[in-house]
Amino acid sequence: MMPFVGELAALLTALCWSVGPLAFSTAIRRVGSVQVNVTRLALASVMLGATIVLLRLPMGVTPPQLALLAASGVVGLVLGDSFLFQAFALVGPRLSMLVMSLAPAFAAVLAWVFLDEHLDVTGMAGMAVTLLGVAIVVRERAPAGDASTAHRTLGLTLALLAAAGQAANLILAKQAFNLGPIEGMVAAFVRITTSVLILAPVMIALGYYHNPVRVFGADRRALGLLALGTLTGPYLGITLSLVAIKHAHVGIAATLMATVPVTMLPLVRYVYRERLTTRAKVGALVAVLGVAVLTLL
């Protein structure tokens, strides 16, 4: 096994997830958060299932592992991502991702309580420095719209719940991996498929989710954004995140995955042609320093 495979997978997760908020936020403004969330999970489930069949990956999952992965999907995708997508709609990706940077701290505490994973002083310092850099970069982004105080408070609360859900889902998935070997894509398939089977019927019954063929057929740009976000998020991103927590401490993996706002910088600069300020560059350097402390010391 190559060294730091978990840390590398976590960084690749951040790179994949840097595309998602930009693509999904735009799609949400066009067709709504529920429509985007449910459809991207269904599409990701099909993509993962096809990949598992084509690659003939072993599907061996014990009942306790299945239960833990299903619970992880409910907490992280049904609840956590639903909260996050609503936060995107209310306060935008900048403030939402800032609050989401608290997920590693939540994850480290939960891992200490439930998994007996202890970070040494160097690990805690690296996590703190990385999160500092992330916070600097996210705060540099432009304010999101003219949301009312009530909408802002609700959006930040939902983002906080999303961060807690992200942390809890990592703990549950880590426990599943601790029980025995599981292919990363198979674990992601179980989590996502469980989420679709729970979320879709509820949203249809409540009248929040509509025929995706009609909705996205009428808005091809939203469909393209959905496909891009799904490929880099639920398909590659979630699979890599599970590889990360399988081979690294949950606190460290979650911290590296929280560098999403930093990995967004090249996209913001070269795709959206936004000028990067000195403060944004400093934040990126601080985050990279934190990553170096976590992985090299």
C-alpha positions as a printed NumPy array, in Angstrom:
array([[  0.   ,   0.   ,   0.   ],
       [  1.455,   3.371,  -1.03 ],
       [  2.082,   5.802,   1.852],
       [ -0.501,   8.493,   2.573],
       [ -3.084,   6.868,   0.266],
       [ -5.859,   8.094,   2.566],
       [ -4.54 ,  11.651,   2.644],
       [ -4.099,  11.65 ,  -1.157],
       [ -7.654,  10.379,  -1.636],
       [ -8.903,  13.139,   0.662],
       [ -7.125,  15.817,  -1.386],
       [ -8.507,  14.358,  -4.621],
       [-11.94 ,  14.434,  -2.981],
       [-11.488,  18.147,  -2.339],
       [-10.546,  18.685,  -5.987],
       [-13.678,  16.848,  -7.14 ],
       [-15.899,  18.614,  -4.647],
       [-14.57 ,  22.015,  -5.677],
       [-16.593,  21.694,  -8.894],
       [-19.835,  20.58 ,  -7.249],
       [-20.855,  23.713,  -5.308],
       [-20.315,  25.906,  -8.374],
       [-22.268,  23.62 , -10.717],
       [-25.017,  22.733,  -8.267],
       [-25.525,  26.3  ,  -7.015],
       [-26.207,  27.487, -10.563],
       [-28.485,  24.518, -11.29 ],
       [-30.384,  25.112,  -8.024],
       [-31.163,  28.683,  -9.062],
       [-32.653,  27.312, -12.295],
       [-34.705,  24.301, -11.149],
       [-34.671,  24.209,  -7.327],
       [-32.669,  22.466,  -4.613],
       [-34.842,  19.361,  -4.179],
       [-34.922,  18.712,  -7.933],
       [-31.138,  18.913,  -8.139],
       [-30.439,  16.917,  -4.971],
       [-32.697,  13.935,  -5.713],
       [-31.817,  13.738,  -9.415],
       [-28.054,  13.88 ,  -8.855],
       [-28.279,  11.055,  -6.293],
       [-30.351,   8.895,  -8.659],
       [-27.93 ,   9.571, -11.522],
       [-24.924,   8.818,  -9.3  ],
       [-26.517,   5.54 ,  -8.18 ],
       [-26.91 ,   4.428, -11.812],
       [-23.331,   5.472, -12.655],
       [-21.872,   3.636,  -9.663],
       [-23.964,   0.519, -10.285],
       [-22.864,   0.359, -13.919],
       [-19.213,   0.817, -12.938],
       [-19.405,  -1.953, -10.335],
       [-20.881,  -4.347, -12.902],
       [-18.418,  -3.423, -15.659],
       [-15.388,  -3.714, -13.359],
       [-16.833,  -6.799, -11.638],
       [-16.049,  -5.382,  -8.221],
       [-16.709,  -7.686,  -5.253],
       [-20.059,  -6.848,  -3.652],
       [-19.31 ,  -8.534,  -0.328],
       [-20.936,  -6.481,   2.436],
       [-22.006,  -7.996,   5.745],
       [-25.382,  -7.078,   7.295],
       [-23.754,  -4.897,  10.012],
       [-21.703,  -3.086,   7.362],
       [-24.816,  -2.643,   5.215],
       [-26.677,  -1.129,   8.161],
       [-23.833,   1.271,   8.972],
       [-23.439,   2.382,   5.343],
       [-27.177,   2.862,   4.981],
       [-27.253,   4.938,   8.166],
       [-24.285,   6.917,   6.862],
       [-26.208,   7.67 ,   3.677],
       [-29.286,   8.804,   5.569],
       [-27.32 ,  11.097,   7.875],
       [-24.935,  12.497,   5.274],
       [-26.972,  12.556,   2.052],
       [-30.658,  12.528,   2.954],
       [-30.307,  14.96 ,   5.859],
       [-26.888,  16.612,   5.572],
       [-26.899,  17.373,   1.847],
       [-30.55 ,  18.42 ,   1.9  ],
       [-29.622,  20.985,   4.551],
       [-26.577,  22.079,   2.548],
       [-28.494,  22.533,  -0.706],
       [-31.084,  24.662,   1.062],
       [-28.248,  26.679,   2.586],
       [-26.829,  27.228,  -0.921],
       [-30.218,  28.593,  -1.972],
       [-30.544,  30.875,   1.077],
       [-27.049,  32.257,   1.699],
       [-25.007,  30.991,  -1.253],
       [-21.915,  28.769,  -1.395],
       [-19.557,  31.252,   0.325],
       [-21.17 ,  31.299,   3.781],
       [-22.373,  27.714,   3.45 ],
       [-18.859,  26.391,   2.8  ],
       [-17.451,  28.554,   5.58 ],
       [-19.764,  26.879,   8.094],
       [-19.051,  23.496,   6.51 ],
       [-15.385,  23.983,   7.43 ],
       [-16.483,  23.093,  10.971],
       [-17.13 ,  19.494,   9.844],
       [-13.542,  18.305,  10.546],
       [-13.736,  19.58 ,  14.118],
       [-17.033,  17.766,  14.606],
       [-15.563,  14.638,  12.998],
       [-12.44 ,  14.701,  15.186],
       [-14.555,  14.958,  18.352],
       [-16.883,  12.152,  17.243],
       [-13.936,   9.959,  16.235],
       [-12.392,  10.504,  19.673],
       [-15.661,   9.551,  21.411],
       [-16.75 ,   6.599,  19.242],
       [-13.605,   5.307,  17.502],
       [-10.932,   6.103,  20.103],
       [ -8.887,   7.942,  17.444],
       [ -6.549,  10.445,  19.081],
       [ -4.684,  13.184,  17.231],
       [ -1.288,  14.157,  18.569],
       [ -0.25 ,  17.788,  18.991],
       [  1.168,  17.936,  15.463],
       [ -2.051,  16.561,  13.964],
       [ -4.182,  19.042,  15.893],
       [ -1.9  ,  21.895,  14.85 ],
       [ -2.074,  20.835,  11.207],
       [ -5.85 ,  20.633,  11.368],
       [ -6.071,  24.073,  12.951],
       [ -3.754,  25.663,  10.377],
       [ -5.604,  24.047,   7.472],
       [ -8.964,  25.234,   8.765],
       [ -7.548,  28.721,   9.275],
       [ -6.492,  28.849,   5.638],
       [ -9.88 ,  27.546,   4.499],
       [-11.68 ,  30.183,   6.564],
       [ -9.53 ,  32.974,   5.127],
       [-10.275,  31.898,   1.549],
       [-14.004,  31.409,   2.076],
       [-14.397,  34.765,   3.821],
       [-12.753,  36.43 ,   0.836],
       [-15.561,  35.358,  -1.495],
       [-18.177,  37.998,  -2.38 ],
       [-21.277,  38.226,  -0.167],
       [-24.258,  36.205,  -1.376],
       [-27.147,  38.396,  -2.496],
       [-29.346,  40.493,  -0.275],
       [-30.804,  37.763,   1.882],
       [-32.95 ,  38.932,   4.79 ],
       [-31.788,  38.44 ,   8.354],
       [-34.269,  35.577,   8.805],
       [-33.064,  33.856,   5.626],
       [-29.437,  34.381,   6.615],
       [-29.989,  32.888,  10.07 ],
       [-31.876,  29.923,   8.654],
       [-29.249,  29.366,   5.952],
       [-26.372,  29.403,   8.436],
       [-28.261,  27.06 ,  10.769],
       [-28.881,  24.623,   7.919],
       [-25.207,  24.78 ,   6.929],
       [-24.237,  24.016,  10.542],
       [-26.556,  20.995,  10.534],
       [-25.009,  19.931,   7.223],
       [-21.535,  20.105,   8.774],
       [-22.678,  17.955,  11.692],
       [-24.255,  15.489,   9.253],
       [-21.052,  15.312,   7.216],
       [-19.056,  14.514,  10.355],
       [-21.501,  11.886,  11.622],
       [-21.703,  10.18 ,   8.235],
       [-17.904,   9.816,   8.14 ],
       [-17.921,   8.158,  11.558],
       [-20.614,   5.663,  10.545],
       [-18.82 ,   4.825,   7.291],
       [-15.507,   4.449,   9.132],
       [-17.107,   1.956,  11.511],
       [-18.318,  -0.062,   8.508],
       [-14.778,  -0.198,   7.109],
       [-13.438,  -1.218,  10.522],
       [-15.616,  -4.344,  10.398],
       [-13.947,  -5.652,   7.243],
       [-12.796,  -4.838,   3.711],
       [-15.278,  -3.084,   1.384],
       [-14.712,  -1.688,  -2.1  ],
       [-14.991,   2.112,  -2.033],
       [-17.408,   2.238,  -4.986],
       [-19.569,  -0.482,  -3.484],
       [-19.779,   1.432,  -0.203],
       [-20.677,   4.62 ,  -2.08 ],
       [-23.33 ,   2.733,  -4.075],
       [-24.952,   1.415,  -0.895],
       [-24.997,   4.872,   0.703],
       [-26.353,   6.687,  -2.343],
       [-28.926,   4.061,  -3.344],
       [-30.282,   3.956,   0.198],
       [-30.575,   7.734,   0.151],
       [-32.475,   7.738,  -3.163],
       [-34.888,   5.047,  -1.986],
       [-35.703,   7.125,   1.096],
       [-35.529,  10.676,  -0.239],
       [-37.281,  10.334,  -3.613],
       [-40.612,   8.86 ,  -2.39 ],
       [-40.833,  11.421,   0.426],
       [-40.167,  14.391,  -1.854],
       [-42.612,  13.064,  -4.489],
       [-45.312,  12.564,  -1.852],
       [-44.774,  16.102,  -0.563],
       [-44.96 ,  17.494,  -4.09 ],
       [-41.427,  18.923,  -4.045],
       [-39.939,  16.614,  -6.687],
       [-41.241,  16.574, -10.255],
       [-40.651,  14.495, -13.382],
       [-36.909,  14.973, -14.051],
       [-37.274,  14.237, -17.777],
       [-39.702,  17.118, -18.151],
       [-37.832,  19.497, -15.844],
       [-34.344,  18.983, -17.272],
       [-35.606,  18.475, -20.808],
       [-36.86 ,  22.044, -20.651],
       [-33.549,  23.332, -19.267],
       [-30.553,  21.731, -20.948],
       [-28.091,  24.035, -19.181],
       [-29.335,  22.828, -15.806],
       [-28.957,  19.252, -17.068],
       [-25.343,  19.853, -18.082],
       [-24.531,  21.444, -14.735],
       [-26.243,  18.553, -12.944],
       [-24.221,  15.973, -14.908],
       [-20.939,  17.78 , -14.205],
       [-21.677,  18.143, -10.502],
       [-22.818,  14.52 , -10.219],
       [-19.717,  13.125, -11.915],
       [-17.331,  15.078,  -9.693],
       [-19.438,  14.932,  -6.526],
       [-21.504,  11.819,  -5.689],
       [-19.686,   9.599,  -8.203],
       [-15.96 ,  10.327,  -7.863],
       [-15.993,  12.539,  -4.778],
       [-17.925,  10.29 ,  -2.425],
       [-16.002,   7.204,  -3.579],
       [-12.681,   8.938,  -2.908],
       [-13.924,  10.235,   0.452],
       [-14.659,   6.666,   1.547],
       [-11.188,   5.57 ,   0.435],
       [ -9.817,   8.478,   2.476],
       [-11.532,   7.559,   5.731],
       [-10.649,   3.895,   5.169],
       [ -6.902,   4.617,   5.115],
       [ -6.548,   7.749,   7.274],
       [ -7.726,   9.112,  10.603],
       [-11.214,  10.583,  10.246],
       [-10.132,  13.964,  11.623],
       [ -7.235,  14.27 ,   9.181],
       [ -9.264,  13.038,   6.192],
       [-12.124,  15.415,   6.99 ],
       [ -9.709,  18.336,   7.349],
       [ -8.09 ,  17.689,   3.969],
       [-11.516,  17.319,   2.361],
       [-12.448,  20.67 ,   3.881],
       [ -9.924,  22.436,   1.618],
       [-12.64 ,  22.644,  -1.059],
       [-12.779,  26.46 ,  -0.918],
       [ -9.033,  26.517,  -1.606],
       [ -9.195,  24.072,  -4.509],
       [-11.97 ,  26.234,  -5.97 ],
       [ -9.507,  29.072,  -6.554],
       [ -8.191,  27.891,  -9.95 ],
       [-11.762,  27.449, -11.19 ],
       [-12.76 ,  30.884,  -9.963],
       [ -9.69 ,  32.427, -11.582],
       [ -9.54 ,  30.669, -14.952],
       [-13.155,  29.637, -15.58 ],
       [-15.037,  32.547, -14.029],
       [-12.241,  35.079, -14.688],
       [-12.408,  36.445, -11.141],
       [ -9.373,  38.31 ,  -9.835],
       [ -7.763,  36.648,  -6.83 ],
       [ -6.832,  39.037,  -4.054],
       [ -3.736,  38.85 ,  -1.898],
       [ -5.848,  37.695,   1.033],
       [ -7.218,  34.766,  -0.997],
       [ -3.711,  33.731,  -2.031],
       [ -2.444,  33.969,   1.557],
       [ -5.336,  31.804,   2.723],
       [ -4.475,  29.189,   0.116],
       [ -0.827,  29.146,   1.217],
       [ -1.844,  28.767,   4.87 ],
       [ -4.103,  25.836,   3.986],
       [ -1.332,  24.162,   1.988],
       [  0.983,  24.572,   4.972],
       [ -1.596,  22.858,   7.162],
       [ -1.858,  19.994,   4.665],
       [  1.935,  19.636,   4.721],
       [  1.913,  19.43 ,   8.532],
       [ -0.815,  16.784,   8.468],
       [  0.802,  14.573,   5.836],
       [  4.54 ,  15.058,   6.167],
       [  5.228,  15.404,   9.898]])
